[in-house]
Amino acid sequence: MKLYRSKMYPTKWFAYSRTTGWVKFPAAAGGWENREPARGIDPIDLREVPVQLAAGAGIPTSAEYPEAA
């Protein structure tokens, strides 16, 4: 799992894994539960950040998504 931020959408996290594909979710406690497919995003606007930054949003651990390790 890789985590991204975008200055165009400061209240959202973006994530990618082979399991989930591209998803976006609120940058808030429990936000992962409200994830949805991320469509129409421009990769130029995304910057990768450490996955641990979204721990409070409930993003899965590397145990749940082994490719994140």
Secondary structure by P-SEA (a helix, b strand, c coil): cccccccccccbbbbbcccccbbbbbccccccccccccccccccccccccccccccccccccccccccc
